[in-house]
Each structure stands twice: as C-alpha cells, then as structure tokens.
Amino acid sequence: ALSEAAPPGTVIALVRVTDRDSGKNGQLQCRVLGSGGGPGAVPFTLEENYDNFYTVVTDRPLDREAQDEYNVTIVARDGGNPPLNSTKSFSVRILDENDN
C-alpha cells in the first residue's frame, strides 16, 4: 500500500532480474508494462541501479479518488534471437489522505 500523498520518485519496490545465459542471451532489458503516460498508463517506472537491480518508483502524483489500486507488471526481455521474456505482477493499493 502507498499513500496518495507520496511524491513522484517514491520507491515502491526493489526488483532483481537474472538470466543464466551468457553474451547477448544474458543481457536483459526491463520495463513496467503500461508506463509512459496516456490513457490507462500506470504511474510507475523502473530505474536501473546496478547488477540487474531495479527500483520501481512513482513517476507522477497519485490520486486515490481517480484510481485506488494498480496492477504493476514488470517485463524482462533478453537479447537473444529470438528474444525470450518473463513477466511478474504485483498490486499496489493507494491509501487515502485528507485532501481538505
């Protein structure tokens, strides 16, 4: 759960991705599905840290009255040919703050 008063840049999760392959097959790209703005976009993005660790952070203000829960899906894709991918999802509930 996360307060709707959380400012942009608030860390909500730490994610580590691994791939046992070597070379391009072991190089990973990750993203949050539905991020980037537009209708239905989630207000979260990934920031790469180091050694395949990423943080999921808020990228804009939250409004519980507009949406009180988000399903966050992270997609990891390797650099193989064809590329393989894996997804994991989790829910984030938005808690109400007194807006008055």
All heavy atoms as an XYZ file, in Angstrom:
754
protein
N       0.841     -1.187      0.000
C       0.000      0.000      0.000
C       0.883      1.246      0.000
O       1.974      1.239      0.565
C      -0.923      0.001      1.207
N       0.389      2.296     -0.636
C       1.138      3.532     -0.807
C       0.191      4.713     -0.647
O      -0.905      4.709     -1.207
C       1.765      3.534     -2.207
C       2.602      4.710     -2.647
C       3.881      4.794     -1.803
C       2.954      4.564     -4.108
N       0.606      5.725      0.101
C      -0.214      6.914      0.307
C      -0.317      7.720     -0.981
O       0.658      7.855     -1.726
C       0.400      7.794      1.395
O      -0.241      9.053      1.422
N      -1.500      8.277     -1.219
C      -1.659      9.135     -2.394
C      -0.845     10.419     -2.276
O      -0.639     11.117     -3.257
C      -3.134      9.462     -2.638
C      -3.760     10.391     -1.638
C      -5.198     10.739     -1.970
O      -5.597     10.669     -3.147
O      -5.939     11.086     -1.031
N      -0.338     10.723     -1.073
C       0.497     11.907     -0.867
C       1.970     11.636     -1.199
O       2.793     12.545     -1.125
C       0.385     12.386      0.582
N       2.309     10.406     -1.582
C       3.703     10.075     -1.918
C       4.145     10.902     -3.129
O       3.461     10.920     -4.149
C       3.830      8.588     -2.212
N       5.277     11.589     -3.021
C       5.725     12.422     -4.141
C       6.291     11.576     -5.286
O       6.692     10.425     -5.072
C       6.820     13.289     -3.515
C       7.345     12.464     -2.394
C       6.166     11.679     -1.868
N       6.333     12.130     -6.490
C       6.998     11.420     -7.585
C       8.430     11.072     -7.195
O       9.107     11.848     -6.531
C       6.966     12.441     -8.735
C       5.761     13.282     -8.442
C       5.736     13.397     -6.928
N       8.859      9.888     -7.589
C      10.190      9.405     -7.236
C      10.209      8.516     -6.013
O      11.263      8.019     -5.621
N       9.034      8.281     -5.397
C       8.952      7.401     -4.235
C       9.195      5.957     -4.673
O       8.565      5.463     -5.596
C       7.568      7.507     -3.560
O       7.378      8.852     -3.117
C       7.446      6.559     -2.375
N      10.116      5.287     -3.992
C      10.428      3.887     -4.298
C       9.347      2.994     -3.696
O       9.024      3.109     -2.517
C      11.807      3.496     -3.733
C      12.080      2.009     -3.942
C      12.898      4.332     -4.374
N       8.784      2.105     -4.526
C       7.769      1.181     -4.013
C       8.234     -0.267     -4.028
O       7.650     -1.104     -3.361
C       6.432      1.307     -4.768
C       6.583      0.917     -6.234
C       5.859      2.698     -4.627
C       5.254      0.680     -6.917
N       9.298     -0.582     -4.779
C       9.780     -1.958     -4.816
C      11.205     -1.995     -5.339
O      11.632     -1.127     -6.106
C       8.892     -2.815     -5.711
N      11.936     -3.013     -4.912
C      13.259     -3.313     -5.435
C      13.137     -4.638     -6.175
O      12.600     -5.611     -5.640
C      14.277     -3.432     -4.300
C      15.696     -3.822     -4.694
C      16.326     -2.752     -5.577
C      16.539     -4.065     -3.453
N      13.629     -4.671     -7.409
C      13.481     -5.843     -8.265
C      14.863     -6.268     -8.749
O      15.672     -5.428     -9.132
C      12.592     -5.515     -9.486
C      12.478     -6.707    -10.415
C      11.222     -5.039     -9.045
N      15.097     -7.577     -8.729
C      16.338     -8.106     -9.293
C      15.967     -9.097    -10.383
O      15.126     -9.973    -10.181
C      17.164     -8.805     -8.232
C      18.466     -9.351     -8.800
C      19.372     -9.897     -7.725
N      20.604    -10.348     -8.334
C      21.167    -11.516     -8.066
N      20.629    -12.312     -7.181
N      22.280    -11.856     -8.667
N      16.604     -8.965    -11.527
C      16.365     -9.888    -12.633
C      17.661    -10.632    -12.930
O      18.751    -10.075    -12.798
C      15.848     -9.170    -13.897
C      14.487     -8.559    -13.644
C      16.810     -8.110    -14.365
N      17.536    -11.894    -13.294
C      18.710    -12.700    -13.603
C      18.446    -13.534    -14.842
O      17.307    -13.875    -15.157
C      19.078    -13.645    -12.444
O      17.979    -14.518    -12.182
C      19.436    -12.885    -11.194
N      19.527    -13.830    -15.534
C      19.483    -14.716    -16.693
C      20.781    -15.502    -16.675
O      21.864    -14.913    -16.631
C      19.344    -13.908    -17.982
C      19.069    -14.780    -19.192
O      19.587    -15.918    -19.249
O      18.340    -14.332    -20.087
N      20.704    -16.819    -16.705
C      21.896    -17.659    -16.599
C      22.680    -17.760    -17.910
O      23.761    -18.324    -17.935
C      21.508    -19.055    -16.112
C      21.133    -19.036    -14.636
C      20.734    -20.390    -14.189
N      19.263    -20.396    -14.196
C      18.511    -21.405    -13.872
N      19.037    -22.539    -13.535
N      17.211    -21.298    -13.897
N      22.125    -17.233    -18.989
C      22.829    -17.281    -20.264
C      23.991    -16.291    -20.278
O      24.055    -15.380    -19.450
C      21.881    -16.933    -21.425
C      20.827    -18.006    -21.638
O      21.105    -19.175    -21.317
O      19.735    -17.675    -22.127
N      24.879    -16.454    -21.260
C      25.990    -15.520    -21.421
C      25.826    -14.774    -22.736
O      24.971    -15.109    -23.557
C      27.327    -16.269    -21.395
O      27.377    -17.206    -22.460
N      26.663    -13.767    -22.946
C      26.594    -12.987    -24.178
C      25.276    -12.245    -24.295
O      24.662    -11.864    -23.306
N      24.829    -12.038    -25.558
C      23.574    -11.308    -25.790
C      22.376    -12.013    -25.152
O      21.425    -11.371    -24.727
C      23.323    -11.144    -27.287
C      24.117    -10.067    -27.926
C      23.633     -9.802    -29.328
C      24.297     -8.557    -29.862
N      23.730     -8.160    -31.142
N      22.413    -13.332    -25.095
C      21.301    -14.077    -24.497
C      21.144    -13.776    -23.010
O      20.093    -14.009    -22.441
C      21.487    -15.582    -24.698
C      21.323    -15.996    -26.139
O      20.901    -15.217    -26.986
N      21.683    -17.230    -26.438
N      22.190    -13.284    -22.368
C      22.128    -12.970    -20.952
C      21.932    -11.495    -20.655
O      21.798    -11.102    -19.503
N      21.924    -10.646    -21.693
C      21.701     -9.222    -21.486
C      20.209     -8.960    -21.367
O      19.423     -9.411    -22.204
C      22.292     -8.419    -22.640
C      23.795     -8.502    -22.703
C      24.378     -7.798    -23.910
O      23.657     -7.318    -24.774
N      25.688     -7.736    -23.960
N      19.828     -8.231    -20.336
C      18.408     -8.028    -20.042
C      17.979     -6.583    -20.201
O      18.747     -5.664    -19.931
C      18.114     -8.473    -18.610
C      18.337     -9.949    -18.335
C      18.311    -10.218    -16.847
C      17.283    -10.776    -19.046
N      16.738     -6.414    -20.633
C      16.067     -5.112    -20.648
C      14.777     -5.290    -19.858
O      14.074     -6.287    -20.041
C      15.732     -4.675    -22.061
C      16.926     -4.393    -22.926
C      16.506     -3.979    -24.332
O      15.409     -4.283    -24.778
N      17.393     -3.293    -25.017
N      14.481     -4.321    -19.011
C      13.270     -4.398    -18.189
C      12.447     -3.130    -18.356
O      12.985     -2.055    -18.602
C      13.620     -4.561    -16.719
S      14.369     -6.126    -16.354
N      11.136     -3.302    -18.192
C      10.247     -2.140    -18.234
C       8.976     -2.464    -17.463
O       8.656     -3.630    -17.216
C       9.922     -1.743    -19.664
C       9.114     -2.780    -20.418
C       8.946     -2.386    -21.881
N       8.224     -3.403    -22.602
C       6.926     -3.376    -22.862
N       6.193     -2.364    -22.454
N       6.348     -4.341    -23.526
N       8.271     -1.411    -17.079
C       6.955     -1.565    -16.461
C       5.936     -1.485    -17.580
O       5.919     -0.517    -18.345
C       6.691     -0.470    -15.404
C       5.261     -0.552    -14.899
C       7.665     -0.599    -14.247
N       5.119     -2.500    -17.692
C       4.090     -2.533    -18.725
C       3.060     -1.449    -18.442
O       2.603     -1.287    -17.317
C       3.417     -3.915    -18.721
C       2.636     -4.304    -19.953
C       3.522     -4.348    -21.178
C       1.996     -5.660    -19.740
N       2.734     -0.665    -19.458
C       1.726      0.379    -19.312
C       2.254      1.671    -18.737
O       1.477      2.535    -18.353
N       3.580      1.853    -18.679
C       4.120      3.122    -18.182
C       4.293      4.080    -19.353
O       4.132      3.709    -20.503
C       5.465      2.892    -17.479
O       6.416      2.399    -18.388
N       4.602      5.316    -19.042
C       4.902      6.274    -20.093
C       3.799      7.259    -20.413
O       3.901      8.028    -21.341
N       2.712      7.262    -19.687
C       1.641      8.224    -19.932
C       0.574      7.685    -20.862
O       0.646      6.544    -21.312
N      -0.426      8.480    -21.130
C      -1.528      8.060    -21.984
C      -2.624      7.404    -21.167
O      -2.457      7.103    -19.992
N      -3.777      7.180    -21.795
C      -4.902      6.565    -21.086
C      -4.541      5.172    -20.586
O      -3.956      4.371    -21.303
C      -5.998      6.491    -22.152
C      -5.585      7.425    -23.236
C      -4.091      7.516    -23.173
N      -4.876      4.899    -19.341
C      -4.634      3.586    -18.764
C      -3.208      3.339    -18.320
O      -2.876      2.249    -17.879
N      -2.350      4.346    -18.421
C      -0.948      4.168    -18.034
C      -0.819      4.105    -16.519
O      -1.540      4.783    -15.796
C      -0.105      5.312    -18.576
N       0.095      3.271    -16.061
C       0.364      3.198    -14.630
C       1.348      4.310    -14.254
O       2.195      4.685    -15.063
C       0.921      1.813    -14.225
C      -0.102      0.720    -14.470
C       2.216      1.498    -14.922
N       1.239      4.831    -13.030
C       2.108      5.942    -12.625
C       3.437      5.477    -12.039
O       3.942      6.044    -11.077
C       1.261      6.662    -11.581
C       0.467      5.571    -10.949
C       0.164      4.606    -12.067
N       4.000      4.421    -12.598
C       5.247      3.858    -12.088
C       6.221      3.636    -13.239
O       5.816      3.412    -14.375
C       4.993      2.516    -11.387
C       3.909      2.578    -10.360
C       2.679      1.994    -10.595
C       4.107      3.236     -9.159
C       1.666      2.067     -9.660
C       3.099      3.320     -8.212
C       1.879      2.728     -8.455
N       7.496      3.677    -12.918
C       8.534      3.404    -13.904
C       9.667      2.660    -13.218
O       9.708      2.570    -11.987
C       9.037      4.715    -14.552
O       9.847      4.407    -15.657
C       9.778      5.573    -13.568
N      10.585      2.125    -14.013
C      11.753      1.427    -13.481
C      12.981      2.303    -13.601
O      13.184      2.958    -14.625
C      12.027      0.144    -14.285
C      11.252     -1.100    -13.924
C      11.649     -2.239    -14.846
C      11.449     -1.499    -12.497
N      13.811      2.291    -12.567
C      15.110      2.937    -12.618
C      16.157      1.858    -12.406
O      16.092      1.112    -11.426
C      15.233      4.011    -11.540
C      14.332      5.201    -11.783
C      14.483      6.286    -10.729
O      15.223      6.076     -9.739
O      13.846      7.327    -10.901
N      17.092      1.756    -13.351
C      18.142      0.747    -13.235
C      19.165      1.204    -12.213
O      19.619      2.348    -12.233
C      18.805      0.514    -14.586
C      19.785     -0.628    -14.564
C      20.286     -0.996    -15.949
O      19.903     -0.346    -16.933
O      21.081     -1.943    -16.029
N      19.534      0.317    -11.310
C      20.536      0.637    -10.295
C      21.886      0.053    -10.687
O      22.695      0.725    -11.268
C      20.090      0.144     -8.922
C      18.847      0.862     -8.453
O      18.699      2.047     -8.673
N      17.929      0.151     -7.837
N      22.113     -1.190    -10.394
C      23.372     -1.848    -10.715
C      23.150     -3.354    -10.677
O      22.230     -3.851    -10.037
C      24.473     -1.456     -9.717
C      24.125     -1.830     -8.292
C      24.526     -3.055     -7.756
C      23.373     -0.990     -7.495
C      24.174     -3.415     -6.469
C      23.020     -1.333     -6.205
C      23.429     -2.550     -5.690
O      23.076     -2.906     -4.426
N      23.969     -4.082    -11.397
C      23.987     -5.549    -11.342
C      22.586     -6.161    -11.439
O      22.216     -7.017    -10.652
C      24.689     -6.000    -10.059
C      25.082     -7.465    -10.114
O      25.276     -7.993    -11.224
O      25.170     -8.086     -9.040
N      21.802     -5.682    -12.412
C      20.444     -6.178    -12.665
C      19.463     -5.908    -11.526
O      18.482     -6.626    -11.375
C      20.464     -7.663    -13.026
C      21.139     -7.916    -14.351
O      21.086     -7.090    -15.261
N      21.810     -9.045    -14.477
N      19.719     -4.891    -10.717
C      18.761     -4.434     -9.720
C      18.056     -3.199    -10.267
O      18.684     -2.320    -10.857
C      19.442     -4.067     -8.394
C      19.734     -5.243     -7.519
C      20.983     -5.845     -7.552
C      18.775     -5.753     -6.667
C      21.273     -6.937     -6.746
C      19.053     -6.839     -5.852
C      20.298     -7.431     -5.892
N      16.765     -3.138    -10.062
C      15.941     -2.017    -10.499
C      15.058     -1.584     -9.329
O      14.687     -2.404     -8.483
C      15.019     -2.418    -11.654
C      15.739     -2.802    -12.914
C      16.261     -4.085    -13.082
C      15.899     -1.895    -13.954
C      16.917     -4.441    -14.248
C      16.553     -2.248    -15.129
C      17.057     -3.523    -15.257
O      17.704     -3.874    -16.416
N      14.708     -0.302     -9.297
C      13.701      0.163     -8.351
C      12.469      0.579     -9.146
O      12.571      1.165    -10.221
C      14.206      1.350     -7.502
O      14.780      2.331     -8.347
C      15.220      0.900     -6.479
N      11.316      0.234     -8.596
C      10.040      0.682     -9.154
C       9.687      1.947     -8.387
O       9.617      1.927     -7.156
C       8.937     -0.382     -8.985
C       7.631      0.101     -9.592
C       9.359     -1.715     -9.588
N       9.511      3.055     -9.113
C       9.238      4.345     -8.476
C       7.993      4.985     -9.083
O       7.626      4.698    -10.221
C      10.442      5.316     -8.619
C      11.685      4.773     -7.940
C      10.720      5.634    -10.060
N       7.375      5.872     -8.298
C       6.261      6.652     -8.829
C       6.828      7.694     -9.788
O       7.905      8.236     -9.558
C       5.479      7.352     -7.701
O       6.381      8.180     -6.965
C       4.834      6.344     -6.758
N       6.109      7.952    -10.876
C       6.607      8.952    -11.833
C       5.690     10.156    -11.967
O       5.944     11.032    -12.785
C       6.906      8.325    -13.195
C       5.671      7.877    -13.952
O       4.560      7.918    -13.396
O       5.816      7.480    -15.126
N       4.629     10.190    -11.162
C       3.747     11.356    -11.142
C       2.897     11.283     -9.869
O       2.858     10.257     -9.198
C       2.879     11.424    -12.390
C       1.954     10.253    -12.597
C       1.161     10.450    -13.907
N       0.286      9.350    -14.165
C       0.587      8.274    -14.889
N       1.779      8.158    -15.421
N      -0.287      7.314    -15.085
N       2.199     12.371     -9.529
C       1.346     12.353     -8.337
C       0.240     11.296     -8.455
O      -0.219     10.969     -9.547
C       0.754     13.769     -8.293
C       1.707     14.600     -9.083
C       2.253     13.699    -10.153
N      -0.176     10.779     -7.306
C      -1.230      9.772     -7.248
C      -2.530     10.406     -6.766
O      -2.502     11.367     -6.014
C      -0.822      8.651     -6.287
C       0.511      7.965     -6.599
C       0.915      7.067     -5.452
C       0.407      7.202     -7.897
N      -3.648      9.854     -7.187
C      -4.970     10.335     -6.767
C      -5.861      9.128     -6.502
O      -6.323      8.477     -7.423
C      -5.580     11.221     -7.855
C      -6.916     11.813     -7.456
O      -7.379     11.571     -6.309
O      -7.513     12.522     -8.281
N      -6.060      8.816     -5.209
C      -6.843      7.645     -4.843
C      -8.277      7.741     -5.327
O      -8.905      6.738     -5.660
C      -6.830      7.411     -3.331
C      -7.389      6.022     -2.964
C      -7.863      5.927     -1.543
N      -8.999      6.770     -1.261
C     -10.259      6.470     -1.533
N     -10.562      5.359     -2.138
N     -11.233      7.294     -1.214
N      -8.813      8.957     -5.410
C     -10.194      9.111     -5.883
C     -10.319      8.748     -7.365
O     -11.367      8.304     -7.806
C     -10.693     10.543     -5.646
C     -11.031     10.840     -4.179
C      -9.807     10.980     -3.284
O      -8.723     11.362     -3.774
O      -9.916     10.679     -2.078
N      -9.260      8.922     -8.131
C      -9.288      8.555     -9.551
C      -9.049      7.058     -9.736
O      -9.679      6.417    -10.572
C      -8.237      9.350    -10.323
N      -8.122      6.486     -8.950
C      -7.841      5.048     -9.021
C      -7.225      4.629     -7.699
O      -6.249      5.213     -7.241
C      -6.901      4.725    -10.181
C      -6.751      3.233    -10.394
C      -6.270      2.890    -11.788
O      -6.249      3.728    -12.681
N      -5.888      1.651    -11.972
N      -7.812      3.599     -7.086
C      -7.352      3.197     -5.756
C      -6.461      1.959     -5.749
O      -5.979      1.548     -4.698
C      -8.535      2.997     -4.811
C      -9.457      1.864     -5.226
O      -9.255      1.270     -6.302
O     -10.389      1.571     -4.462
N      -6.218      1.355     -6.903
C      -5.328      0.194     -6.969
C      -4.764      0.060     -8.382
O      -5.445      0.350     -9.366
C      -6.078     -1.084     -6.585
C      -5.186     -2.293     -6.449
C      -5.871     -3.480     -5.799
O      -7.071     -3.391     -5.485
O      -5.197     -4.490     -5.604
N      -3.514     -0.364     -8.451
C      -2.852     -0.586     -9.744
C      -2.273     -1.988     -9.771
O      -1.756     -2.469     -8.757
C      -1.701      0.411     -9.952
C      -2.152      1.826    -10.144
C      -2.264      2.695     -9.063
C      -2.464      2.310    -11.410
C      -2.676      4.009     -9.235
C      -2.878      3.621    -11.591
C      -2.981      4.459    -10.503
O      -3.381      5.757    -10.678
N      -2.339     -2.619    -10.919
C      -1.646     -3.868    -11.153
C      -0.375     -3.521    -11.917
O      -0.435     -3.031    -13.034
C      -2.520     -4.839    -11.941
C      -1.874     -6.195    -12.073
O      -1.251     -6.681    -11.144
N      -2.003     -6.802    -13.235
N       0.770     -3.739    -11.288
C       2.054     -3.390    -11.875
C       2.672     -4.652    -12.469
O       2.849     -5.641    -11.765
C       3.002     -2.772    -10.824
C       4.332     -2.406    -11.439
C       2.357     -1.568    -10.159
N       2.976     -4.627    -13.756
C       3.585     -5.764    -14.434
C       4.954     -5.367    -14.948
O       5.089     -4.386    -15.678
C       2.704     -6.250    -15.606
O       1.426     -6.622    -15.096
C       3.336     -7.443    -16.308
N       5.962     -6.131    -14.559
C       7.326     -5.895    -14.999
C       7.669     -6.950    -16.045
O       7.443     -8.140    -15.841
C       8.303     -5.968    -13.819
C       7.944     -4.871    -12.820
C       9.743     -5.837    -14.294
C       8.702     -4.945    -11.538
N       8.199     -6.484    -17.166
C       8.596     -7.367    -18.259
C      10.115     -7.334    -18.374
O      10.707     -6.263    -18.483
C       7.963     -6.920    -19.599
C       8.399     -7.847    -20.727
C       6.455     -6.875    -19.499
N      10.735     -8.518    -18.335
C      12.178     -8.645    -18.550
C      12.382     -9.410    -19.849
O      11.771    -10.453    -20.065
C      12.831     -9.387    -17.388
N      13.230     -8.864    -20.732
C      13.480     -9.493    -22.036
C      14.980     -9.603    -22.252
O      15.718     -8.657    -21.968
C      12.842     -8.658    -23.137
C      12.939     -9.317    -24.518
C      12.263     -8.504    -25.546
N      13.124     -7.354    -25.844
C      12.815     -6.413    -26.711
N      11.657     -6.428    -27.336
N      13.639     -5.419    -26.945
N      15.417    -10.755    -22.764
C      16.843    -10.909    -23.025
C      17.179    -10.493    -24.450
O      16.300    -10.168    -25.247
C      17.323    -12.326    -22.706
C      16.845    -13.386    -23.695
O      16.274    -13.052    -24.758
O      17.052    -14.584    -23.401
N      18.476    -10.501    -24.766
C      18.931    -10.049    -26.074
C      19.116    -11.168    -27.076
O      19.765    -10.977    -28.094
N      18.562    -12.335    -26.798
C      18.725    -13.468    -27.704
C      17.930    -13.314    -28.985
O      17.169    -12.372    -29.175
N      18.124    -14.269    -29.882
C      17.387    -14.269    -31.143
C      16.761    -15.641    -31.325
O      17.470    -16.594    -31.617
C      18.325    -13.940    -32.300
C      17.581    -13.729    -33.601
O      16.354    -13.643    -33.610
N      18.320    -13.656    -34.687
N      15.470    -15.803    -31.121
C      14.504    -14.768    -30.757
C      14.619    -14.405    -29.274
O      15.050    -15.226    -28.473
C      13.154    -15.439    -31.044
C      13.396    -16.885    -30.802
C      14.835    -17.124    -31.242
N      14.233    -13.176    -28.929
C      14.301    -12.776    -27.522
C      13.271    -13.526    -26.685
O      12.151    -13.777    -27.136
C      14.007    -11.279    -27.549
C      13.314    -11.034    -28.837
C      13.758    -12.099    -29.790
N      13.669    -13.900    -25.485
C      12.759    -14.531    -24.532
C      12.386    -13.497    -23.483
O      13.165    -12.601    -23.177
C      13.425    -15.736    -23.877
C      13.879    -16.842    -24.823
C      14.611    -17.924    -24.047
C      12.697    -17.429    -25.575
N      11.179    -13.605    -22.938
C      10.786    -12.661    -21.902
C      10.032    -13.369    -20.796
O       9.561    -14.483    -20.951
C       9.973    -11.495    -22.473
C       8.667    -11.939    -23.069
O       7.853    -12.538    -22.400
N       8.446    -11.642    -24.341
N       9.965    -12.671    -19.674
C       9.248    -13.154    -18.499
C       8.548    -11.961    -17.871
O       9.042    -10.831    -17.946
C      10.241    -13.766    -17.506
O       9.569    -14.232    -16.358
N       7.397    -12.200    -17.275
C       6.659    -11.128    -16.613
C       6.320    -11.523    -15.184
O       6.112    -12.701    -14.888
C       5.347    -10.780    -17.356
O       4.511    -11.931    -17.371
C       5.610    -10.332    -18.770
N       6.279    -10.550    -14.325
C       5.831    -10.717    -12.944
C       4.954     -9.521    -12.614
O       5.223     -8.401    -13.041
C       6.997    -10.768    -11.955
C       7.882    -11.973    -12.123
C       7.168    -13.243    -11.747
C       8.102    -14.430    -11.931
N       7.453    -15.688    -11.688
N       3.901     -9.770    -11.846
C       2.957     -8.709    -11.492
C       2.750     -8.640     -9.986
O       2.893     -9.646     -9.286
C       1.601     -8.949    -12.160
O       1.716     -8.952    -13.554
N       2.409     -7.447     -9.524
C       2.002     -7.253     -8.136
C       1.042     -6.076     -8.078
O       0.993     -5.261     -8.992
C       3.206     -7.050     -7.203
C       4.065     -5.865     -7.535
C       3.856     -4.642     -6.914
C       5.105     -5.986     -8.453
C       4.650     -3.550     -7.216
C       5.918     -4.895     -8.755
C       5.690     -3.683     -8.134
N       0.262     -6.012     -7.024
C      -0.726     -4.943     -6.862
C      -0.207     -3.879     -5.907
O       0.494     -4.191     -4.940
C      -2.043     -5.504     -6.310
O      -2.622     -6.361     -7.251
N      -0.576     -2.641     -6.186
C      -0.267     -1.515     -5.308
C      -1.586     -0.832     -4.976
O      -2.282     -0.355     -5.873
C       0.693     -0.506     -5.986
C       0.931      0.689     -5.074
C       1.996     -1.177     -6.365
N      -1.938     -0.832     -3.688
C      -3.137     -0.120     -3.233
C      -2.754      1.307     -2.878
O      -1.708      1.551     -2.286
C      -3.745     -0.796     -2.004
C      -4.457     -2.085     -2.296
C      -5.144     -2.689     -1.084
N      -4.214     -2.871      0.027
C      -4.312     -2.272      1.208
N      -5.307     -1.449      1.469
N      -3.425     -2.482      2.160
N      -3.610      2.245     -3.239
C      -3.385      3.658     -2.930
C      -4.238      4.024     -1.728
O      -5.464      3.820     -1.743
C      -3.732      4.553     -4.140
C      -3.001      4.079     -5.403
C      -3.420      6.009     -3.828
C      -1.497      4.025     -5.293
N      -3.587      4.532     -0.689
C      -4.286      4.900      0.552
C      -4.720      6.359      0.503
O      -4.009      7.216     -0.030
C      -3.364      4.664      1.743
C      -2.840      3.232      1.915
C      -1.853      3.177      3.070
C      -3.993      2.268      2.129
N      -5.862      6.630      1.089
C      -6.436      7.966      1.081
C      -5.720      8.886      2.076
O      -5.362      8.477      3.162
C      -7.920      7.881      1.435
C      -8.683      9.158      1.149
O      -8.233      9.919      0.277
O      -9.723      9.387      1.774
N      -5.524     10.120      1.669
C      -5.049     11.183      2.537
C      -6.135     12.246      2.573
O      -6.877     12.416      1.610
C      -3.756     11.808      1.987
C      -2.552     10.938      2.130
C      -2.066     10.797      3.567
O      -2.188     11.772      4.345
O      -1.569      9.714      3.903
N      -6.230     12.980      3.663
C      -7.208     14.039      3.769
C      -6.822     15.153      2.810
O      -5.782     15.805      2.974
C      -7.267     14.554      5.204
C      -8.385     15.535      5.408
O      -9.025     15.978      4.449
N      -8.635     15.901      6.647
N      -7.638     15.366      1.764
C      -7.326     16.362      0.736
C      -7.793     17.762      1.099
O      -7.542     18.702      0.347
C      -7.981     15.964     -0.604
C      -7.433     14.650     -1.138
O      -6.277     14.329     -0.848
O      -8.169     13.949     -1.838
N      -8.465     17.918      2.222
C      -9.018     19.233      2.576
C      -8.005     20.080      3.319
O      -7.239     19.645      4.072
C     -10.277     19.077      3.439
C     -11.373     18.398      2.639
O     -11.442     18.549      1.447
N     -12.193     17.620      3.326
